[in-house]
Amino acid sequence: MRAAVLGVTGYTGLVLLRLLAEHPQVDDIVPVSSSQPGSPVDAIDFGLSPAIASKLRSTGGKTIAVDEAARLAAKPGIDVVFSALPHVKSAVVCAPFLGRSVVIDLSADFRFADAAVFAAVYGQAHPRPELLRQAVYGLAEWHTERIREADIIANPGCYPTATLLPLLPLARAGLVDGTVVANAISGISGAGKKERVDLLYSERTENAGAYNPGRSHRHAPEIEGELKAVRASLSLLFTPHLAPLKRGMCVSTVVRLAKDPPAEGAGSVAAILSEAYRGRPFIRLTGPRVPQTRDVWGSNRCDIGWQREGDHLLVFSAIDNLVKGASGQAVQNMNIRFGLDEAAGLPQHGEL
Ligand SMILES: NC(=O)c1ccc[n+]([C@@H]2O[C@H](COP(=O)([O-])OP(=O)(O)OC[C@H]3O[C@@H](n4cnc5c(N)ncnc54)[C@H](OP(=O)(O)O)[C@@H]3O)[C@@H](O)[C@H]2O)c1
């Protein structure tokens, strides 16, 4: 397979490059960069092994510009285009590849079916509203069947991935009602490789705090939309926190139980989650053990734990924001879309 990565010099682009380099069915990677076209890939990231050059066959081991990639897509073909570009920019750059390549977009551009919702949340008009009906929300374990047929896969945000995976099966089973209160912690790489004063080492080290609380973070409507699709009466209060971690994300969610589930057996929280994720390689249920970011660092896993507290349920999840929260889930979606082993080329273990 031939796969292109747009925005390859960013964090998620570079993780995509690493994952695709190890993928058994990908034999040609096309790295695309607007800021550094024509660069050997070890010049954009010296951490990459020189061995990766053997997988960059069409470009001679170098990055290419977007126009060149579009020309390449027209002739011998590019099976899949991953876009690791900022929102609004992404839909514009992806458009010429559609019809020739499957597009997997890591930005927010295709996550909402309604362009008016996108404009309200992101404060800008959607640049290609006519494409939205082709897109499928790429929460890999939840929309698997639709992803198999999709021309555009809208990779979910990292906070939505970690928040929704534990909640959706419980909501579908009628266990959750009313307002869901989710508090999340993210590593700094969640903000991308940007030059911003508030992301400087001296601003972030030994420092943690909430930002965009309640309903003001852009991921809140994305999470709430998926929850409401399962149970319309649900609403969300979502408060993200930034912590001095390079990568990693965990979410602690409190829900009021709509009914009294048994502690074990049919209808229990354990049974509902086990049934929903039976055979899925990247969900690990940890029961009362609270998952930690270190357990999943570098892996494509989402670990999910829970504890009952009277008539409330506390639900915990942890992912690596750059892997299951972005590039790893994108490769998982490629695997599903092309009928490959869902886990092909993807890391299972957290790193020490
Ligand atoms: N970081 C995360 O944890 C995470 C998780 C889920 C989703 N996402 C989404 O994935 C996308 C990429 O995120 P990222 O963290 O990899 O971002 P990033 O580190 O800031 O990289 C974005 C890349 O896009 C390219 N680009 C092209 N036009 C640009 C422009 N006008 N402004 C800035 N960059 C431009 C650049 O690469 P070239 O110069 O090489 O083209 C840049 O390196 C974003 O839409 C983000 O919201 C990120």
Ligand as a Chemical Component Dictionary entry (heavy atoms), coordinates in Angstrom:
data_LIG
# 
_chem_comp.id                   LIG 
_chem_comp.type                 NON-POLYMER 
_chem_comp.pdbx_formal_charge   0 
_chem_comp.three_letter_code    LIG 
# 
loop_
_chem_comp_atom.comp_id 
_chem_comp_atom.atom_id 
_chem_comp_atom.alt_atom_id 
_chem_comp_atom.type_symbol 
_chem_comp_atom.charge 
_chem_comp_atom.model_Cartn_x 
_chem_comp_atom.model_Cartn_y 
_chem_comp_atom.model_Cartn_z 
_chem_comp_atom.pdbx_ordinal 
LIG N1  N1  N 0  -1.391 16.755 19.121 1  
LIG C1  C1  C 0  -2.378 15.929 19.443 2  
LIG O1  O1  O 0  -2.339 15.259 20.506 3  
LIG C2  C2  C 0  -3.571 15.760 18.534 4  
LIG C3  C3  C 0  -4.518 14.776 18.854 5  
LIG C4  C4  C 0  -5.637 14.613 18.015 6  
LIG C5  C5  C 0  -5.787 15.417 16.904 7  
LIG N2  N2  N 1  -4.864 16.380 16.627 8  
LIG C6  C6  C 0  -5.073 17.194 15.422 9  
LIG O2  O2  O 0  -4.163 16.747 14.433 10 
LIG C7  C7  C 0  -3.740 17.852 13.616 11 
LIG C8  C8  C 0  -2.212 17.958 13.708 12 
LIG O3  O3  O 0  -1.861 18.137 15.068 13 
LIG P1  P1  P 0  -0.352 18.253 15.554 14 
LIG O4  O4  O 0  -0.388 18.215 17.027 15 
LIG O5  O5  O -1 0.496  17.278 14.811 16 
LIG O6  O6  O 0  -0.020 19.733 15.069 17 
LIG P2  P2  P 0  1.404  20.429 14.830 18 
LIG O7  O7  O 0  2.458  19.719 15.611 19 
LIG O8  O8  O 0  1.192  21.877 15.086 20 
LIG O9  O9  O 0  1.677  20.184 13.265 21 
LIG C9  C9  C 0  0.820  20.655 12.247 22 
LIG C10 C10 C 0  1.551  20.620 10.922 23 
LIG O10 O10 O 0  0.679  21.082 9.909  24 
LIG C11 C11 C 0  1.432  21.733 8.880  25 
LIG N3  N3  N 0  0.831  23.028 8.542  26 
LIG C12 C12 C 0  0.425  23.369 7.307  27 
LIG N4  N4  N 0  -0.114 24.566 7.298  28 
LIG C13 C13 C 0  -0.045 25.036 8.533  29 
LIG C14 C14 C 0  -0.456 26.239 9.125  30 
LIG N5  N5  N 0  -1.075 27.207 8.430  31 
LIG N6  N6  N 0  -0.210 26.385 10.446 32 
LIG C15 C15 C 0  0.395  25.415 11.157 33 
LIG N7  N7  N 0  0.770  24.218 10.627 34 
LIG C16 C16 C 0  0.561  24.053 9.320  35 
LIG C17 C17 C 0  2.853  21.839 9.385  36 
LIG O11 O11 O 0  3.546  20.756 8.754  37 
LIG P3  P3  P 0  4.289  20.905 7.323  38 
LIG O12 O12 O 0  4.954  22.219 7.321  39 
LIG O13 O13 O 0  5.220  19.753 7.330  40 
LIG O14 O14 O 0  3.221  20.803 6.281  41 
LIG C18 C18 C 0  2.762  21.559 10.857 42 
LIG O15 O15 O 0  3.935  20.953 11.344 43 
LIG C19 C19 C 0  -4.445 19.098 14.179 44 
LIG O16 O16 O 0  -5.593 19.361 13.425 45 
LIG C20 C20 C 0  -4.809 18.681 15.597 46 
LIG O17 O17 O 0  -5.933 19.357 16.101 47 
LIG C21 C21 C 0  -3.737 16.551 17.406 48 
# 
loop_
_chem_comp_bond.comp_id 
_chem_comp_bond.atom_id_1 
_chem_comp_bond.atom_id_2 
_chem_comp_bond.value_order 
_chem_comp_bond.pdbx_ordinal 
LIG N1  C1  SING 1  
LIG C1  O1  DOUB 2  
LIG C1  C2  SING 3  
LIG C2  C3  SING 4  
LIG C2  C21 DOUB 5  
LIG C3  C4  DOUB 6  
LIG C4  C5  SING 7  
LIG C5  N2  DOUB 8  
LIG N2  C6  SING 9  
LIG N2  C21 SING 10 
LIG C6  O2  SING 11 
LIG C6  C20 SING 12 
LIG O2  C7  SING 13 
LIG C7  C8  SING 14 
LIG C7  C19 SING 15 
LIG C8  O3  SING 16 
LIG O3  P1  SING 17 
LIG P1  O4  DOUB 18 
LIG P1  O5  SING 19 
LIG P1  O6  SING 20 
LIG O6  P2  SING 21 
LIG P2  O7  DOUB 22 
LIG P2  O8  SING 23 
LIG P2  O9  SING 24 
LIG O9  C9  SING 25 
LIG C9  C10 SING 26 
LIG C10 O10 SING 27 
LIG C10 C18 SING 28 
LIG O10 C11 SING 29 
LIG C11 N3  SING 30 
LIG C11 C17 SING 31 
LIG N3  C12 SING 32 
LIG N3  C16 SING 33 
LIG C12 N4  DOUB 34 
LIG N4  C13 SING 35 
LIG C13 C14 SING 36 
LIG C13 C16 DOUB 37 
LIG C14 N5  SING 38 
LIG C14 N6  DOUB 39 
LIG N6  C15 SING 40 
LIG C15 N7  DOUB 41 
LIG N7  C16 SING 42 
LIG C17 O11 SING 43 
LIG C17 C18 SING 44 
LIG O11 P3  SING 45 
LIG P3  O12 DOUB 46 
LIG P3  O13 SING 47 
LIG P3  O14 SING 48 
LIG C18 O15 SING 49 
LIG C19 O16 SING 50 
LIG C19 C20 SING 51 
LIG C20 O17 SING 52 
# 
